[in-house]
Amino acid sequence: MLTDLPLDQLITYRSSQTRPDDFVEFWDTTLAAARQHDIDVSAELVQTGLTTIDTYDVSFAGYGGERIRAWLRVPAGASQPLPTIVEYIGYGGGRGHVLENLTWASAGYAHLYMDTRGQGSKWSVGHTPDSAASGPQIPGFVTRGIEDPSTYYYRRLYTDAVRAVDAARALPQVDAERIAVHGRSQGGALTLAVAGLRNDVRAALAFVPFLSDFPRATRITDAQPYREVADYLATHRENVAKAHRTLSYFDGVNMVSRASAPALISVALMDPVCPPSTVYAAINAYPGPCEVLTWDYNGHEGGGPVDQERALTFLKAQLG
């Protein structure tokens, strides 16, 4: 059922989220520190038994120079640089089995599918650890290191996502001038973050994105993963202001403030996981051109394969 604002109010909704005064400095400093490490990409061809797609086991230097795993899939025998999709993964998932996620390469793109540090045991397997220590947290990742922006889990993950584009640009199969970023749910949040932190991606496709409008999201849904924040603050009562200050550095509403790439964003009006008002908060803050896919009767699955179908048309227009 509909549990959020009606569509006419969603279209004009603005988040109460504020942007920290040192937001730009925080991210410029974070990314500058990451880029002190050479991207150091490695790519090893994997024998999969497939005849139409070549797959490479990729790793590169992410946050702190730590090795981040990925799969690179390209049409078999591709001999020239291709338009490329860098994709990020939903909450709890990892880069998965070598034979999964074949659509984009089948459509003629190079496809870099970034692993998610510390995740990858809930619905798809991962291969990248998160080595950072953290204080008390609710099981999951949304409250890991939440007491300070410098220790927060998503500082590391957003940085990995930015570095994944650097890694893609270093691969010979990739046309560095034609890169789009893409993801669903948590992957959609990373997509919006990268679109705001880089000015060299050609398009951003974020489906039912997570991690936007924390002031509202943490109060209007009992669904996980936003519930992790509410559960943490129910016991750490003294940390409400501190936690929300940290979250403001990673909120999609603030992350998109410098985005310019054309975006395709989907939202589902019956989504309890990423309530539609939180998604529209990011949409309405997005300063670049933005096409919205709104699904009236769907939950967190959004448009499912229709989102992907629309994405193929969108990418053809943006990447050629």
N, C-alpha and C positions, 0 to 999 in steps of 0.2 A: 504494500500500500504506500501511498504518498505520506511521508513523515517529515517533510521539510517545507520550505516556502513554495507557493505556487509559481508557475513559470514566469508570469508577468513581473513578479517581484525578484526572481532570480536574475532576470536579464539586467536589472539595474542595481543589484545587490553589491555593496562594498564592504569589505572586511574592516573590522576595528583594529586589525593588526597595525602596529607601528614599526618603522624601520630604525634600527639603532643608528646613532650618529656616526659610528665608526664601521658601518656595514661594508662599505666599499673598501676601506683600508684593511679590514679583517680578511676579506676574500682575496684582495690583491696580494697581501702578505702571505697568505696560505698557499696560493698558487705559485708565487715566486719561489717559495721554499721547496715546493714539490719539483719545480723545474730546475733546481740545482742538481738534480739527479738526471743523468742521461736517460732517455726513454728506453733504450736498450731492449728493443723488440726482438724476440725470437719466434720463429714460426717453423714448425716441423710437419710435413705432410703425413697424414694418417691414412692407413689402408682401411677403408670402410666397406668395400664391396660394392659401393655405388658407382654407376657408370656416367651419371649426368652431373655430379657435383664433386668437386675436390674440397677436402676439409683439412685444415691446418690447426694443430695444437699451438696456441699463441700464449706468450707471456710478455709482460712489460712492467716497467717500474711505475707504481702508483704512489699514493701518499707515503711519504717517508722513504721512498725508494723501494718499498716492499713489492714483491712479485705478485702481480695480478694475472690470473689465468683468463683465457677467452678461447672461443672457437672462431675461426675464420672459415667461411664457406663461400665458394665462388663456383660459377658454372665450369664444368670440367673442361680443361684445356684452355681456359681463358688466357689470352696472350697479350692483352693490353689493359691499362688501368680502367677500372669500372666505376660507375656511380656507386656510392657505398652507403649502407645503413649501419650505424652503430646503435646496437640495441641494449637496453638495460632491463633487469629482471624484477618481477614482482616479489613481494615480501615473503621471505622464507625459502625462496628458490635459489638454485645455483645454475651454472651453465648447462647442466643436464647431460644426457647421453649423447654420444657423438652422432647418432642417427636422428636426433630430434631437431625441430625448428629448421625445416628445409625450404620453406616458402620463398624467402627473399632471394636466395641463390637460384631457385627454380625460375624466378621471374627475371633473372639476368643481372642481379645486383651482387656486388661483394657485400658480405654480411658479417660484421664483427659482433659477436655475442658475448658481452662482458660478464664474467663471474662476479658474484657479490660476496665480498669479504665476510667471513664468519657465518654466512647463511648457506643454504643448500642442503637441508636435511628434512624439510617439511613436505615438499611436493616435487622437487627435482634436485638432483645431486649437485653439490658444489665442491670445489677443489682449492679454495683460497682462504687461508686463516685470517682472523683479525687478531693481531698480536698485542694490541694495546690493553693495558690494565684499566679497570674502571671501578668506581665505588659501588654502593648498593644500587640495585636496579630491580625492576620487575622483569621476570623472564620474557625474553624477546630482545629487541634492539632499540626501541623508541626511547627508552629511558637510560640507555647505556652512556654514562658520562654526562648526564643532563645538567649537572650542577654548574658547568662552565662551558662556554662555546668552544674553547680550545681543546677540551677533552671529549666533546660530544661525538658519538659514533658517526653521525652523518657528515661531519667535517671530513672524515677520512673517506667515506663512500662517495660524497660529491666530488672530492678531489680525484679519486680513482676514475670517476665518470668523465671528468674533463681530460684526464690523461689518456683515456681510451681513444679519444679523438686524435690526440698526438700520435698514439700508437698506430692508428689506422693510416694516418698521413705518411707514416714511415714505411708502410708496406707497399711492395711494387704492384700488387694487384689493385690498388686503390687510386682512384682519381682524387687527388687532394683538394681539388676545387669543387667537387660535387659530393659532399658528405651531408647526410641527414641523420638526426638523432631521433630515437624512438623508444617507447616503452609503455607498459600498462601498469596501473596502480603505483607501487613503489617505483617501478621503471618509468612511469609517467612523470613522477616527481623528479627523478634524476634528469629526464629529458628537459623539463622546464628549467631546472637549475643550470644545465649546460648551455641551454639557449640564452640564459641571462649572463653567463660567465664567459662566453666566447662570442666573437663577432664574425666567425668564419664558417659557421654551419649554414647550409642552404635551406634547411627546413627542420621543423620540430613536430613530431607526431606523438601526442600524449593522450593515452586513453584512460578514462576514469582515474585521473591522477590523485595520488595520496600526498600527504604532508603539506597541505595548504590550509590557511585560516585556522591555525591552532586555537586561538581564543574561542572560536565557535565549535570547532570539531570536537574538542575535548569535553564539551559540555552538552552536546545534543545527541551523541550516539553512545550506546553501550557496546557496540561492536568492536572487536579487536581489528587492528592494532591500536587505534586511538585510545581504547580503554586502558592500555598499559600506562598512559600518562595519568589518567584519572585514578587508577589504583595506586600508583606511586605517590601521588599527592594526597591521597586519602590517609596515608601513613606518615609521609614527610610533609606535614601540614605547614611547617615553617619555610618550606622551599618553593611555595607557589610562585612568588614573584621572580625568584632566581631561575626556576625552570622555564617560565614563560619568556624571560629575557633570553635565555639560551635558544629556545625554539624560534625566536624572532629572526635569528641569523640564518635559519634554514627553511623558513616558511616560504612556500611557493609564491605567495603574494609579493614577498620582497625579492625573491630570487629572479622573478621575471622582469624586474623594474628596468633592466637595461637590454632586454631581448629585442631583436629586430627581425629575426628570421620568420618567414611565413610559417604559421602554426596550424595544425589540425588537432583539435581537442574534442574528445567525446565525453559525454556526461549522461548518467542514467538517473532518472527521476525517482526511482524506487531503490536506490543504492544506500544501504545502511552502513556500509564499510567506509566509503568516501562520500558523505552526504552531498547532494547536488549543490547546495549553497557554498560548500567549501571549494568545489571545483569551479563554480561560477566566480568565486572570489578571485581565483587566479586568472580566469578568462577575462574578467572585467578590469584586471590590473595589467593585462598584457598589452604593451605599447605597439607591437608590430602587427601586421595583418594576421587575422585569426579567423579560421573557419570552425564552426561548432557543429558537432553531431549530437543531437539531443534525442535520447531514447526514452519514451514516455513510460513504458511498461517493463523496464528492465532493472535488475539489480546490479551487483558489481561485475557481472559478466559484460555489461554494456552492450555494444552492438555485436559482440562476438565476431563471427566471420564477416559480417557486413562492415564492421569497422575496418577490417583488413582489406576488404574489397575496395572500400572508399580510399584507403591509404594508397593502394596501387595507382589509382587514378591521380591522386594528389601528388605522389612522387614522380609520376610521369611528367606532370606539368612543371615541377620544381627542379628535377634533376635531368630530365630528358631521357 
